[in-house]
């Protein structure tokens, strides 16, 4: 082992022994919150930087910039610390103060934008692109990076297959960039053509309608962070998605509380979204094989949010 970056990936897959008791098939959860930076985004942060270094686009001392809900920024901060880069993160104001503080503590410059729609100049992705051009910083561009998809196809998906002994009935995940569900979906379908890939989407996101019908649906506010959108990311492959489960904020937050107190899983809001969807799939009878949900990040990002403070 040469650095903390060697600890990224190979996360545990554990059964929900209490919450899923009585369901016709097991529900297993992929614990991506146990990556060193606390989220699934550690995988893509390292993959994107590795890819840029191989192509000669990065040299030590350069500045990385990313539009992030927080988790990719934290992953990039770990990589930047080890590899000798500076980092700036552009975040929408809806994201938790916990994420801002974590990024600042890790040495990143944090730039906050309004909660603007994708077409607006103040949208966080547009701001990051503009700053990258103005300052000649390297845009890591998680929403358009093929390295994002590739790392999940080459690592996360095969890990799940191996941990399940090659038997998976359904895989459930939310979509931020689309890299996880696309990469894992491709890996699983290449080995298991009958596996069901299910999008867990917040109520209020227009993505669920797009996944089903090819047209983005009505967009409304929701509190879950890091998943859902009114503009499908370019790397999200709609063809891998077999079904959609729309989950309300209230259902997601209630499930987070259960995961904390009944399973000892210290996870954030989008994990609740995925598990609610996975429970529905497991109860539906569409598969006789295990259902796997991905837990994207840890609870430490959300302790200041009213929904989590309400647990105490």
C-alpha positions as CSV (number, residue, x, y, z in Angstrom):
1,X,0.0,0.0,0.0
2,X,1.4,3.4,-1.0
3,X,-1.3,5.8,0.2
4,X,-4.9,6.1,1.4
5,X,-6.0,6.0,-2.3
6,X,-5.2,2.3,-2.3
7,X,-8.1,1.8,0.1
8,X,-10.7,3.0,-2.3
9,X,-13.2,0.3,-3.4
10,X,-13.7,-3.3,-2.3
11,X,-16.5,-2.1,0.0
12,X,-18.6,-4.6,2.0
13,X,-21.9,-6.0,0.8
14,X,-24.2,-6.7,3.8
15,X,-27.7,-8.0,4.3
16,X,-30.5,-6.0,5.9
17,X,-31.2,-8.5,8.6
18,X,-34.0,-6.6,10.4
19,X,-35.5,-4.1,8.0
20,X,-35.9,-6.7,5.2
21,X,-37.0,-9.6,7.4
22,X,-40.0,-11.4,6.0
23,X,-39.5,-10.3,2.4
24,X,-39.4,-13.1,-0.2
25,X,-35.8,-12.4,-1.3
26,X,-32.8,-11.0,0.6
27,X,-32.0,-7.3,0.3
28,X,-28.2,-6.6,0.3
29,X,-26.6,-3.1,0.5
30,X,-23.3,-2.1,-1.0
31,X,-21.6,0.1,1.6
32,X,-20.0,2.8,-0.4
33,X,-20.1,5.1,2.6
34,X,-17.1,3.0,3.9
35,X,-14.7,4.4,1.2
36,X,-12.0,6.5,2.8
37,X,-13.6,9.8,1.8
38,X,-17.0,8.5,2.9
39,X,-18.8,8.0,-0.4
40,X,-19.0,6.2,-3.7
41,X,-17.5,9.3,-5.4
42,X,-14.0,8.4,-4.2
43,X,-14.0,5.8,-7.0
44,X,-14.6,8.4,-9.7
45,X,-12.4,11.0,-8.3
46,X,-9.4,8.7,-8.5
47,X,-10.4,7.3,-11.9
48,X,-10.9,10.8,-13.5
49,X,-7.5,12.0,-12.2
50,X,-5.7,8.8,-13.2
51,X,-7.2,9.1,-16.7
52,X,-6.1,12.8,-17.0
53,X,-2.6,12.0,-15.8
54,X,-2.3,9.1,-18.3
55,X,-3.3,11.5,-21.1
56,X,-0.8,14.1,-20.0
57,X,-3.4,16.7,-19.1
58,X,-2.4,17.1,-15.4
59,X,0.9,18.0,-13.7
60,X,1.6,18.4,-10.0
61,X,0.8,21.9,-8.8
62,X,-2.2,22.4,-11.2
63,X,-5.6,23.3,-9.9
64,X,-8.6,21.0,-10.3
65,X,-12.2,22.4,-10.3
66,X,-15.4,20.4,-10.1
67,X,-19.1,21.1,-9.9
68,X,-20.2,18.9,-7.0
69,X,-22.9,18.2,-4.4
70,X,-20.0,17.7,-2.1
71,X,-19.0,14.0,-2.3
72,X,-17.0,14.1,-5.5
73,X,-15.3,17.2,-4.1
74,X,-14.2,15.3,-0.9
75,X,-13.0,12.4,-3.0
76,X,-11.0,14.8,-5.2
77,X,-9.6,16.5,-2.1
78,X,-8.1,13.2,-1.0
79,X,-6.6,12.6,-4.5
80,X,-5.3,16.2,-4.6
81,X,-3.6,15.9,-1.2
82,X,-1.8,12.8,-2.3
83,X,-0.9,13.9,-5.8
84,X,0.0,17.5,-5.2
85,X,-2.9,19.4,-6.8
86,X,-5.0,22.4,-5.6
87,X,-8.8,22.1,-5.7
88,X,-11.8,24.3,-6.1
89,X,-15.3,23.0,-5.7
90,X,-18.5,24.7,-6.9
91,X,-21.6,23.8,-4.9
92,X,-25.3,24.8,-5.0
93,X,-26.4,26.6,-1.9
94,X,-28.9,23.8,-1.0
95,X,-26.1,21.5,-0.1
96,X,-25.4,21.0,3.6
97,X,-23.1,23.2,5.7
98,X,-21.4,19.9,6.8
99,X,-20.1,19.3,3.2
100,X,-18.9,22.9,2.9
101,X,-17.0,22.7,6.2
102,X,-15.5,19.3,5.3
103,X,-14.2,20.6,1.9
104,X,-12.7,23.7,3.5
105,X,-11.0,21.6,6.2
106,X,-9.5,19.5,3.4
107,X,-8.0,22.6,1.8
108,X,-10.4,23.1,-1.1
109,X,-11.7,26.5,-2.2
110,X,-15.5,26.4,-1.9
111,X,-17.6,28.5,-4.3
112,X,-21.3,28.6,-3.6
113,X,-23.9,29.2,-6.3
114,X,-27.7,29.8,-6.3
115,X,-29.9,26.7,-6.8
116,X,-30.3,27.6,-10.5
117,X,-31.7,25.3,-13.2
118,X,-29.3,23.7,-15.7
119,X,-29.8,26.3,-18.4
120,X,-29.1,29.3,-16.1
121,X,-25.7,30.9,-16.1
122,X,-25.6,30.6,-12.3
123,X,-26.1,26.8,-12.3
124,X,-23.2,25.2,-10.5
125,X,-22.0,23.2,-13.5
126,X,-22.0,26.3,-15.8
127,X,-20.1,28.3,-13.2
128,X,-17.5,25.6,-12.8
129,X,-17.0,25.5,-16.6
130,X,-16.8,29.3,-16.8
131,X,-14.1,29.5,-14.1
132,X,-12.1,26.6,-15.6
133,X,-11.9,28.5,-18.9
134,X,-11.2,31.9,-17.2
135,X,-8.4,30.6,-14.9
136,X,-7.1,27.7,-17.0
137,X,-7.9,25.2,-14.3
138,X,-8.5,21.6,-15.1
139,X,-12.3,20.8,-15.1
140,X,-12.6,17.2,-13.8
141,X,-16.1,17.2,-15.3
142,X,-17.7,14.2,-13.5
143,X,-21.0,14.6,-15.4
144,X,-19.4,14.0,-18.8
145,X,-16.4,11.8,-18.0
146,X,-16.3,8.3,-19.5
147,X,-13.8,7.4,-16.7
148,X,-16.7,7.8,-14.3
149,X,-18.7,5.0,-16.1
150,X,-15.7,2.9,-16.7
151,X,-14.6,2.7,-13.0
152,X,-18.0,1.3,-12.0
153,X,-18.1,-1.1,-14.9
154,X,-14.6,-2.4,-14.0
155,X,-14.8,-2.3,-10.2
156,X,-18.2,-1.7,-8.5
157,X,-20.1,-4.1,-10.8
158,X,-17.7,-7.0,-10.7
159,X,-17.4,-6.6,-6.9
160,X,-21.1,-7.0,-6.5
161,X,-21.1,-10.0,-8.8
162,X,-18.3,-11.7,-6.8
163,X,-19.9,-10.9,-3.4
164,X,-23.2,-12.3,-4.5
165,X,-21.7,-15.5,-6.0
166,X,-22.7,-14.4,-9.4
167,X,-26.5,-14.3,-8.6
168,X,-28.2,-10.9,-8.6
169,X,-31.9,-10.3,-9.2
170,X,-32.0,-6.5,-9.2
171,X,-29.7,-3.6,-8.6
172,X,-31.0,-0.3,-7.3
173,X,-29.3,3.1,-7.3
174,X,-30.1,6.8,-7.6
175,X,-28.5,9.0,-10.3
176,X,-26.3,12.0,-9.7
177,X,-24.0,11.9,-12.7
178,X,-25.3,8.5,-13.9
179,X,-22.0,6.8,-13.8
180,X,-22.8,4.3,-11.1
181,X,-26.1,3.0,-12.5
182,X,-24.7,3.0,-16.1
183,X,-21.4,1.2,-15.2
184,X,-22.8,-1.3,-12.7
185,X,-25.8,-1.9,-15.0
186,X,-23.5,-2.7,-17.9
187,X,-21.3,-5.0,-15.8
188,X,-24.2,-6.9,-14.4
189,X,-26.2,-7.2,-17.7
190,X,-23.1,-8.6,-19.4
191,X,-23.1,-11.6,-17.1
192,X,-26.8,-11.7,-16.1
193,X,-29.1,-10.6,-19.0
194,X,-32.2,-11.0,-16.8
195,X,-31.1,-8.7,-14.0
196,X,-33.3,-5.7,-13.3
197,X,-31.6,-2.3,-13.1
198,X,-33.9,0.1,-11.1
199,X,-33.6,3.8,-10.8
200,X,-34.5,5.2,-7.4
201,X,-35.4,8.8,-8.0
202,X,-36.7,11.5,-5.6
203,X,-40.3,12.7,-6.0
204,X,-39.8,16.1,-7.6
205,X,-37.0,15.0,-10.0
206,X,-37.8,15.0,-13.7
207,X,-35.5,12.1,-14.3
208,X,-37.9,9.2,-13.6
209,X,-40.2,10.3,-16.4
210,X,-37.3,10.6,-18.8
211,X,-36.1,7.1,-17.8
212,X,-39.5,5.7,-18.6
213,X,-40.6,7.8,-21.6
214,X,-37.5,9.6,-23.0
215,X,-38.9,13.0,-22.0
216,X,-38.0,14.9,-18.8
217,X,-41.0,15.2,-16.5
218,X,-42.1,18.1,-14.3
219,X,-39.4,19.4,-11.9
220,X,-40.2,20.3,-8.3
221,X,-38.3,20.9,-5.2
222,X,-37.0,18.1,-3.0
223,X,-34.6,17.9,0.0
224,X,-32.6,14.8,-0.9
225,X,-29.1,15.8,-2.0
226,X,-26.9,14.4,-4.8
227,X,-29.5,12.5,-6.8
228,X,-32.2,13.5,-9.2
229,X,-32.2,16.2,-11.9
230,X,-34.2,18.0,-14.6
231,X,-31.4,17.4,-17.2
232,X,-30.2,13.8,-17.8
233,X,-26.4,13.7,-17.6
234,X,-24.6,12.8,-20.9
235,X,-23.0,9.7,-19.5
236,X,-26.3,8.2,-18.2
237,X,-27.3,5.3,-20.5
238,X,-31.1,5.1,-20.4
239,X,-31.0,1.7,-22.1
240,X,-29.6,0.0,-18.9
241,X,-32.6,1.1,-16.8
242,X,-35.5,-1.4,-16.6
243,X,-37.7,0.3,-14.0
244,X,-38.1,3.3,-11.8
245,X,-39.2,3.8,-8.2
246,X,-40.0,7.4,-7.2
247,X,-39.5,8.0,-3.5
248,X,-40.6,10.9,-1.4
249,X,-38.3,12.9,1.0
250,X,-40.4,11.7,3.9
251,X,-40.0,8.0,3.0
252,X,-36.2,8.4,2.4
253,X,-35.6,10.2,5.7
254,X,-37.7,7.7,7.6
255,X,-35.6,4.8,6.1
256,X,-32.4,6.5,7.0
257,X,-33.5,6.5,10.6
258,X,-34.3,2.8,10.4
259,X,-30.9,2.1,8.8
260,X,-29.1,3.9,11.6
261,X,-31.1,2.4,14.4
262,X,-31.9,-1.1,13.2
263,X,-28.9,-2.0,11.0
264,X,-26.1,0.2,12.4
265,X,-25.5,1.7,8.9
266,X,-24.4,5.3,9.2
267,X,-25.7,6.6,5.9
268,X,-27.2,9.7,4.3
269,X,-30.5,10.6,2.7
270,X,-29.9,9.1,-0.8
271,X,-29.2,5.7,0.8
272,X,-32.7,5.9,2.3
273,X,-34.1,6.5,-1.2
274,X,-32.3,3.5,-2.6
275,X,-33.3,1.2,0.2
276,X,-37.0,2.2,0.0
277,X,-36.9,1.4,-3.7
278,X,-35.1,-1.9,-3.0
279,X,-37.7,-3.0,-0.4
280,X,-40.5,-2.4,-3.0
281,X,-38.6,-4.4,-5.6
282,X,-37.9,-7.3,-3.2
283,X,-41.6,-7.4,-2.1
284,X,-42.9,-7.3,-5.7
285,X,-42.0,-10.8,-6.6
286,X,-40.3,-9.9,-9.9
287,X,-37.2,-11.8,-8.9
288,X,-36.3,-14.8,-6.8
289,X,-32.7,-13.7,-6.5
290,X,-31.1,-11.1,-4.1
291,X,-31.8,-7.4,-4.5
292,X,-28.8,-5.1,-4.1
293,X,-29.1,-1.4,-3.2
294,X,-26.2,1.0,-3.3
295,X,-25.5,3.2,-0.2
296,X,-23.8,6.3,-1.6
297,X,-22.5,8.2,1.4
298,X,-22.3,8.6,5.2
299,X,-24.4,10.5,7.7
300,X,-21.7,12.9,8.7
301,X,-22.5,15.1,5.7
302,X,-26.1,15.8,7.0
303,X,-25.9,16.1,10.8
304,X,-26.8,19.8,10.6
305,X,-29.8,19.3,8.3
306,X,-33.2,19.7,10.0
307,X,-34.4,16.2,8.9
308,X,-31.5,14.5,10.6
309,X,-31.6,16.8,13.7
310,X,-35.2,15.7,14.1
311,X,-34.0,12.1,14.8
312,X,-32.7,13.2,18.3
